Amino acid sequence: MKTVLLKNVPEEDWITFKTEAIGHNMTIGEFLAYLIREHIKKHDNTRWKRILSYRSTRTKEEIEEHEKQIKKFRETFKLER
């Protein structure tokens, strides 16, 4: 298993996290995986609904203009699509 480094975690939060892991009779890695799985179960459907139901606020003309600008940029630097 890989070792990872977590940066910028406040000491108090880290102590709480370790305490919670112990309270659930899990290692820190097991507890983190558990929290991630639970979070995904709870919030995954709403996130995808939001993403898939997104409606652009740009007009068709704005989108076409933007595509023209992208094409011109790509041609300038000889970038392939």
N, CA, C and O atoms as CSV, one atom per row, in Angstrom:
chain,resi,resn,atom,element,x,y,z
A,1,MET,N,N,0.848,-1.176,0.000
A,1,MET,CA,C,0.000,0.000,0.000
A,1,MET,C,C,0.893,1.239,0.000
A,1,MET,O,O,1.980,1.233,0.578
A,2,LYS,N,N,0.433,2.277,-0.640
A,2,LYS,CA,C,1.199,3.515,-0.793
A,2,LYS,C,C,1.037,4.425,0.427
A,2,LYS,O,O,-0.041,4.504,1.016
A,3,THR,N,N,2.107,5.098,0.790
A,3,THR,CA,C,2.059,6.088,1.863
A,3,THR,C,C,1.783,7.445,1.243
A,3,THR,O,O,2.391,7.804,0.235
A,4,VAL,N,N,0.868,8.206,1.841
A,4,VAL,CA,C,0.537,9.529,1.326
A,4,VAL,C,C,0.740,10.570,2.422
A,4,VAL,O,O,0.740,10.252,3.612
A,5,LEU,N,N,0.908,11.800,2.001
A,5,LEU,CA,C,1.093,12.915,2.919
A,5,LEU,C,C,-0.075,13.865,2.764
A,5,LEU,O,O,-0.378,14.302,1.654
A,6,LEU,N,N,-0.730,14.187,3.858
A,6,LEU,CA,C,-1.813,15.165,3.840
A,6,LEU,C,C,-1.260,16.482,4.371
A,6,LEU,O,O,-0.710,16.538,5.471
A,7,LYS,N,N,-1.411,17.529,3.585
A,7,LYS,CA,C,-0.901,18.837,3.994
A,7,LYS,C,C,-2.038,19.728,4.457
A,7,LYS,O,O,-3.190,19.556,4.061
A,8,ASN,N,N,-1.693,20.668,5.290
A,8,ASN,CA,C,-2.607,21.727,5.731
A,8,ASN,C,C,-3.847,21.203,6.455
A,8,ASN,O,O,-4.933,21.767,6.321
A,9,VAL,N,N,-3.684,20.136,7.213
A,9,VAL,CA,C,-4.772,19.628,8.036
A,9,VAL,C,C,-4.546,20.184,9.442
A,9,VAL,O,O,-3.514,19.903,10.051
A,10,PRO,N,N,-5.479,20.959,9.963
A,10,PRO,CA,C,-5.305,21.498,11.316
A,10,PRO,C,C,-5.131,20.365,12.340
A,10,PRO,O,O,-5.786,19.326,12.258
A,11,GLU,N,N,-4.253,20.590,13.282
A,11,GLU,CA,C,-3.929,19.581,14.291
A,11,GLU,C,C,-5.175,19.050,14.989
A,11,GLU,O,O,-5.309,17.842,15.186
A,12,GLU,N,N,-6.074,19.933,15.360
A,12,GLU,CA,C,-7.297,19.527,16.060
A,12,GLU,C,C,-8.153,18.595,15.191
A,12,GLU,O,O,-8.715,17.617,15.685
A,13,ASP,N,N,-8.244,18.909,13.899
A,13,ASP,CA,C,-9.006,18.055,12.985
A,13,ASP,C,C,-8.333,16.695,12.817
A,13,ASP,O,O,-9.011,15.670,12.745
A,14,TRP,N,N,-6.994,16.684,12.752
A,14,TRP,CA,C,-6.265,15.427,12.602
A,14,TRP,C,C,-6.480,14.528,13.828
A,14,TRP,O,O,-6.686,13.322,13.696
A,15,ILE,N,N,-6.431,15.121,14.993
A,15,ILE,CA,C,-6.662,14.352,16.225
A,15,ILE,C,C,-8.089,13.804,16.240
A,15,ILE,O,O,-8.305,12.651,16.614
A,16,THR,N,N,-9.057,14.616,15.840
A,16,THR,CA,C,-10.451,14.169,15.785
A,16,THR,C,C,-10.599,13.021,14.795
A,16,THR,O,O,-11.291,12.041,15.072
A,17,PHE,N,N,-9.950,13.141,13.643
A,17,PHE,CA,C,-10.021,12.104,12.618
A,17,PHE,C,C,-9.453,10.786,13.145
A,17,PHE,O,O,-10.070,9.733,12.982
A,18,LYS,N,N,-8.282,10.842,13.773
A,18,LYS,CA,C,-7.676,9.625,14.318
A,18,LYS,C,C,-8.548,9.021,15.409
A,18,LYS,O,O,-8.693,7.801,15.490
A,19,THR,N,N,-9.128,9.872,16.244
A,19,THR,CA,C,-9.999,9.396,17.318
A,19,THR,C,C,-11.229,8.697,16.751
A,19,THR,O,O,-11.639,7.650,17.251
A,20,GLU,N,N,-11.814,9.274,15.712
A,20,GLU,CA,C,-12.977,8.671,15.069
A,20,GLU,C,C,-12.621,7.322,14.442
A,20,GLU,O,O,-13.401,6.374,14.524
A,21,ALA,N,N,-11.457,7.238,13.824
A,21,ALA,CA,C,-11.019,5.974,13.228
A,21,ALA,C,C,-10.897,4.899,14.305
A,21,ALA,O,O,-11.345,3.767,14.121
A,22,ILE,N,N,-10.299,5.261,15.412
A,22,ILE,CA,C,-10.158,4.314,16.528
A,22,ILE,C,C,-11.529,3.925,17.059
A,22,ILE,O,O,-11.778,2.757,17.357
A,23,GLY,N,N,-12.414,4.903,17.175
A,23,GLY,CA,C,-13.766,4.644,17.670
A,23,GLY,C,C,-14.552,3.691,16.777
A,23,GLY,O,O,-15.444,2.988,17.251
A,24,HIS,N,N,-14.227,3.664,15.490
A,24,HIS,CA,C,-14.876,2.752,14.554
A,24,HIS,C,C,-14.068,1.449,14.390
A,24,HIS,O,O,-14.392,0.607,13.552
A,25,ASN,N,N,-13.027,1.304,15.197
A,25,ASN,CA,C,-12.170,0.120,15.168
A,25,ASN,C,C,-11.567,-0.086,13.765
A,25,ASN,O,O,-11.539,-1.198,13.239
A,26,MET,N,N,-11.088,1.023,13.181
A,26,MET,CA,C,-10.506,0.990,11.840
A,26,MET,C,C,-9.146,1.667,11.856
A,26,MET,O,O,-8.853,2.492,12.721
A,27,THR,N,N,-8.323,1.301,10.883
A,27,THR,CA,C,-7.084,2.043,10.685
A,27,THR,C,C,-7.457,3.379,10.039
A,27,THR,O,O,-8.591,3.577,9.602
A,28,ILE,N,N,-6.491,4.282,9.989
A,28,ILE,CA,C,-6.752,5.584,9.380
A,28,ILE,C,C,-7.118,5.411,7.902
A,28,ILE,O,O,-8.035,6.067,7.408
A,29,GLY,N,N,-6.403,4.534,7.201
A,29,GLY,CA,C,-6.696,4.285,5.793
A,29,GLY,C,C,-8.079,3.687,5.584
A,29,GLY,O,O,-8.807,4.092,4.678
A,30,GLU,N,N,-8.440,2.718,6.427
A,30,GLU,CA,C,-9.767,2.102,6.323
A,30,GLU,C,C,-10.862,3.124,6.585
A,30,GLU,O,O,-11.882,3.144,5.896
A,31,PHE,N,N,-10.643,3.975,7.587
A,31,PHE,CA,C,-11.651,4.970,7.935
A,31,PHE,C,C,-11.808,6.003,6.821
A,31,PHE,O,O,-12.926,6.407,6.502
A,32,LEU,N,N,-10.697,6.429,6.232
A,32,LEU,CA,C,-10.763,7.378,5.123
A,32,LEU,C,C,-11.523,6.770,3.945
A,32,LEU,O,O,-12.380,7.432,3.359
A,33,ALA,N,N,-11.223,5.533,3.595
A,33,ALA,CA,C,-11.928,4.857,2.502
A,33,ALA,C,C,-13.420,4.747,2.812
A,33,ALA,O,O,-14.258,4.951,1.934
A,34,TYR,N,N,-13.742,4.425,4.058
A,34,TYR,CA,C,-15.140,4.325,4.493
A,34,TYR,C,C,-15.856,5.670,4.314
A,34,TYR,O,O,-16.963,5.720,3.779
A,35,LEU,N,N,-15.223,6.751,4.763
A,35,LEU,CA,C,-15.827,8.081,4.642
A,35,LEU,C,C,-16.053,8.463,3.182
A,35,LEU,O,O,-17.088,9.032,2.837
A,36,ILE,N,N,-15.094,8.154,2.341
A,36,ILE,CA,C,-15.225,8.478,0.919
A,36,ILE,C,C,-16.381,7.701,0.302
A,36,ILE,O,O,-17.198,8.275,-0.417
A,37,ARG,N,N,-16.457,6.399,0.576
A,37,ARG,CA,C,-17.555,5.582,0.034
A,37,ARG,C,C,-18.911,6.093,0.510
A,37,ARG,O,O,-19.853,6.182,-0.277
A,38,GLU,N,N,-19.014,6.426,1.789
A,38,GLU,CA,C,-20.283,6.930,2.334
A,38,GLU,C,C,-20.658,8.269,1.703
A,38,GLU,O,O,-21.825,8.511,1.397
A,39,HIS,N,N,-19.678,9.125,1.514
A,39,HIS,CA,C,-19.935,10.427,0.903
A,39,HIS,C,C,-20.451,10.247,-0.521
A,39,HIS,O,O,-21.413,10.902,-0.922
A,40,ILE,N,N,-19.818,9.367,-1.279
A,40,ILE,CA,C,-20.244,9.118,-2.657
A,40,ILE,C,C,-21.658,8.556,-2.682
A,40,ILE,O,O,-22.476,8.981,-3.498
A,41,LYS,N,N,-21.956,7.610,-1.803
A,41,LYS,CA,C,-23.312,7.045,-1.749
A,41,LYS,C,C,-24.355,8.131,-1.512
A,41,LYS,O,O,-25.419,8.137,-2.130
A,42,LYS,N,N,-24.031,9.043,-0.609
A,42,LYS,CA,C,-24.971,10.087,-0.211
A,42,LYS,C,C,-25.149,11.172,-1.272
A,42,LYS,O,O,-26.262,11.651,-1.491
A,43,HIS,N,N,-24.063,11.557,-1.926
A,43,HIS,CA,C,-24.091,12.757,-2.761
A,43,HIS,C,C,-23.893,12.515,-4.249
A,43,HIS,O,O,-24.036,13.451,-5.036
A,44,ASP,N,N,-23.575,11.315,-4.656
A,44,ASP,CA,C,-23.234,11.080,-6.058
A,44,ASP,C,C,-24.393,11.386,-6.997
A,44,ASP,O,O,-24.185,12.026,-8.028
A,45,ASN,N,N,-25.599,10.951,-6.675
A,45,ASN,CA,C,-26.737,11.179,-7.575
A,45,ASN,C,C,-27.026,12.654,-7.779
A,45,ASN,O,O,-27.278,13.083,-8.905
A,46,THR,N,N,-26.993,13.433,-6.720
A,46,THR,CA,C,-27.311,14.850,-6.865
A,46,THR,C,C,-26.244,15.568,-7.685
A,46,THR,O,O,-26.558,16.466,-8.465
A,47,ARG,N,N,-24.998,15.179,-7.513
A,47,ARG,CA,C,-23.920,15.826,-8.264
A,47,ARG,C,C,-24.104,15.570,-9.753
A,47,ARG,O,O,-24.014,16.502,-10.552
A,48,TRP,N,N,-24.360,14.325,-10.139
A,48,TRP,CA,C,-24.520,14.011,-11.555
A,48,TRP,C,C,-25.779,14.635,-12.129
A,48,TRP,O,O,-25.781,15.058,-13.285
A,49,LYS,N,N,-26.843,14.700,-11.355
A,49,LYS,CA,C,-28.052,15.358,-11.843
A,49,LYS,C,C,-27.776,16.821,-12.170
A,49,LYS,O,O,-28.228,17.342,-13.190
A,50,ARG,N,N,-27.025,17.472,-11.283
A,50,ARG,CA,C,-26.668,18.874,-11.506
A,50,ARG,C,C,-25.814,19.034,-12.756
A,50,ARG,O,O,-26.044,19.936,-13.562
A,51,ILE,N,N,-24.835,18.161,-12.914
A,51,ILE,CA,C,-23.935,18.247,-14.066
A,51,ILE,C,C,-24.697,17.984,-15.364
A,51,ILE,O,O,-24.553,18.723,-16.338
A,52,LEU,N,N,-25.505,16.929,-15.368
A,52,LEU,CA,C,-26.197,16.541,-16.592
A,52,LEU,C,C,-27.344,17.466,-16.966
A,52,LEU,O,O,-27.740,17.517,-18.131
A,53,SER,N,N,-27.880,18.192,-16.006
A,53,SER,CA,C,-28.986,19.090,-16.311
A,53,SER,C,C,-28.521,20.527,-16.553
A,53,SER,O,O,-29.346,21.432,-16.674
A,54,TYR,N,N,-27.218,20.737,-16.623
A,54,TYR,CA,C,-26.665,22.076,-16.827
A,54,TYR,C,C,-27.099,22.640,-18.172
A,54,TYR,O,O,-27.028,21.957,-19.194
A,55,ARG,N,N,-27.535,23.854,-18.165
A,55,ARG,CA,C,-27.912,24.559,-19.392
A,55,ARG,C,C,-26.982,25.763,-19.545
A,55,ARG,O,O,-26.837,26.574,-18.630
A,56,SER,N,N,-26.368,25.861,-20.698
A,56,SER,CA,C,-25.440,26.954,-20.952
A,56,SER,C,C,-26.178,28.291,-20.947
A,56,SER,O,O,-27.321,28.387,-21.395
A,57,THR,N,N,-25.514,29.302,-20.441
A,57,THR,CA,C,-26.098,30.639,-20.448
A,57,THR,C,C,-25.657,31.412,-21.695
A,57,THR,O,O,-26.106,32.533,-21.933
A,58,ARG,N,N,-24.770,30.796,-22.489
A,58,ARG,CA,C,-24.302,31.460,-23.702
A,58,ARG,C,C,-25.293,31.242,-24.841
A,58,ARG,O,O,-25.969,30.216,-24.920
A,59,THR,N,N,-25.353,32.229,-25.710
A,59,THR,CA,C,-26.226,32.105,-26.882
A,59,THR,C,C,-25.511,31.272,-27.942
A,59,THR,O,O,-24.306,31.033,-27.860
A,60,LYS,N,N,-26.277,30.840,-28.934
A,60,LYS,CA,C,-25.710,30.054,-30.031
A,60,LYS,C,C,-24.627,30.862,-30.752
A,60,LYS,O,O,-23.594,30.319,-31.145
A,61,GLU,N,N,-24.873,32.153,-30.919
A,61,GLU,CA,C,-23.909,33.026,-31.596
A,61,GLU,C,C,-22.605,33.127,-30.795
A,61,GLU,O,O,-21.517,33.108,-31.371
A,62,GLU,N,N,-22.718,33.232,-29.473
A,62,GLU,CA,C,-21.521,33.308,-28.632
A,62,GLU,C,C,-20.704,32.017,-28.722
A,62,GLU,O,O,-19.474,32.046,-28.764
A,63,ILE,N,N,-21.397,30.909,-28.751
A,63,ILE,CA,C,-20.710,29.617,-28.860
A,63,ILE,C,C,-19.992,29.520,-30.200
A,63,ILE,O,O,-18.839,29.091,-30.255
A,64,GLU,N,N,-20.663,29.914,-31.284
A,64,GLU,CA,C,-20.045,29.866,-32.605
A,64,GLU,C,C,-18.825,30.782,-32.674
A,64,GLU,O,O,-17.801,30.410,-33.247
A,65,GLU,N,N,-18.930,31.975,-32.093
A,65,GLU,CA,C,-17.802,32.920,-32.073
A,65,GLU,C,C,-16.630,32.331,-31.288
A,65,GLU,O,O,-15.477,32.448,-31.704
A,66,HIS,N,N,-16.919,31.720,-30.190
A,66,HIS,CA,C,-15.878,31.104,-29.371
A,66,HIS,C,C,-15.190,29.975,-30.145
A,66,HIS,O,O,-13.966,29.851,-30.093
A,67,GLU,N,N,-15.955,29.162,-30.853
A,67,GLU,CA,C,-15.387,28.076,-31.653
A,67,GLU,C,C,-14.482,28.627,-32.756
A,67,GLU,O,O,-13.446,28.036,-33.061
A,68,LYS,N,N,-14.870,29.757,-33.356
A,68,LYS,CA,C,-14.038,30.396,-34.381
A,68,LYS,C,C,-12.709,30.849,-33.770
A,68,LYS,O,O,-11.648,30.671,-34.369
A,69,GLN,N,N,-12.779,31.437,-32.575
A,69,GLN,CA,C,-11.567,31.901,-31.899
A,69,GLN,C,C,-10.641,30.725,-31.572
A,69,GLN,O,O,-9.423,30.830,-31.710
A,70,ILE,N,N,-11.220,29.627,-31.144
A,70,ILE,CA,C,-10.422,28.436,-30.837
A,70,ILE,C,C,-9.742,27.921,-32.103
A,70,ILE,O,O,-8.557,27.587,-32.094
A,71,LYS,N,N,-10.510,27.861,-33.191
A,71,LYS,CA,C,-9.965,27.384,-34.461
A,71,LYS,C,C,-8.800,28.268,-34.912
A,71,LYS,O,O,-7.762,27.764,-35.340
A,72,LYS,N,N,-8.978,29.588,-34.814
A,72,LYS,CA,C,-7.926,30.533,-35.211
A,72,LYS,C,C,-6.687,30.351,-34.330
A,72,LYS,O,O,-5.564,30.359,-34.833
A,73,PHE,N,N,-6.883,30.190,-33.040
A,73,PHE,CA,C,-5.779,29.977,-32.120
A,73,PHE,C,C,-5.011,28.709,-32.490
A,73,PHE,O,O,-3.781,28.710,-32.539
A,74,ARG,N,N,-5.747,27.629,-32.748
A,74,ARG,CA,C,-5.121,26.356,-33.100
A,74,ARG,C,C,-4.320,26.478,-34.395
A,74,ARG,O,O,-3.221,25.934,-34.506
A,75,GLU,N,N,-4.874,27.191,-35.368
A,75,GLU,CA,C,-4.181,27.373,-36.648
A,75,GLU,C,C,-2.907,28.188,-36.450
A,75,GLU,O,O,-1.883,27.904,-37.073
A,76,THR,N,N,-2.966,29.196,-35.587
A,76,THR,CA,C,-1.809,30.056,-35.326
A,76,THR,C,C,-0.628,29.238,-34.805
A,76,THR,O,O,0.514,29.465,-35.205
A,77,PHE,N,N,-0.902,28.303,-33.928
A,77,PHE,CA,C,0.152,27.501,-33.310
A,77,PHE,C,C,0.261,26.102,-33.917
A,77,PHE,O,O,0.961,25.239,-33.387
A,78,LYS,N,N,-0.437,25.886,-35.033
A,78,LYS,CA,C,-0.432,24.613,-35.739
A,78,LYS,C,C,-0.764,23.435,-34.809
A,78,LYS,O,O,-0.106,22.395,-34.826
A,79,LEU,N,N,-1.798,23.640,-34.010
A,79,LEU,CA,C,-2.254,22.580,-33.101
A,79,LEU,C,C,-3.304,21.752,-33.804
A,79,LEU,O,O,-4.204,22.280,-34.457
A,80,GLU,N,N,-3.176,20.443,-33.659
A,80,GLU,CA,C,-4.172,19.555,-34.256
A,80,GLU,C,C,-5.246,19.254,-33.256
A,80,GLU,O,O,-5.022,19.322,-32.047
A,81,ARG,N,N,-6.387,18.930,-33.742
A,81,ARG,CA,C,-7.497,18.589,-32.851
A,81,ARG,C,C,-7.581,17.118,-32.649
A,81,ARG,O,O,-8.457,16.642,-31.927
